[in-house]
Amino acid sequence: MTDQHRIASAADLRRLFVQAEGLAAKKSLPKLDRYAREYIALSPFLCIATTGHGGRADVSPRGDQPGFVQVLDDHSIAIPDRPGNNRLDTMENILANPNVGLIFMIPGFEDTLRINGKATITADPAILERAAVDRKQPKVAIRVAVEEAFFHCAKAFRRSRLWQAEAQVDRKVMPTLARMIMEQTAAAEAPPREEDVVACDVAIEQDYKTQLY
């Protein structure tokens, strides 16, 4: 069925919006300046967007202590790959398509830093040694050649009230991660047993305590 309200061209889209101008049009830089460097040094969290074969998109979070992302020079950064679920969605996408988009966040900051560029996967010993925690080195890091860097305004954070304590939602309003995934993956005629859910919850928490690095 055809959606008669679909916007299908850039021209049609542009007719609904005024042209970007002023600082919004000029703010994109082709490298990291001192403010971008300072922001990265303070940031404990980012999301990286990638696209794989056939155009399938993915966004993945990355987090660690502030400064975990290394600024190698004005044109490149390195993101250590910490232990995860071994799906490798992000890195396999990078092997298929190096174009990536990053958004850095700092708790309490409502403005964000965005970086677009091309990524490679590196096992450079110097990068991995600097990324070691408790003498545990990552196996690889994601190196990003910066093509575009710019700061993004606070409107999304103001609307969402993300950092406001009174806007925080009690985690108990939804089931635990283990319960949701186990119910999603169970056969309809065989729902997960309560004792299995509890055991999985315990295993996840234990993994958080022992397998962060």
Protein Blocks (a to p, Z undefined) as FASTA:
>chain_A
ZZfkbcfbfklmmmmpccdehjllmmpccbdcfklmmmmmmpcbdcdddddehhiacddd
ddddehkaccfblmbccddddddehnommmmmmmmomcdcdddddehiabdcdddddddd
dfbfklmmmmpghhiacfbdcddddfbdcdddfklmmmnommpmklpccfklpccfklmm
mmmmpcfklccdfklmmmmmmmmmmmmmmmmZZ
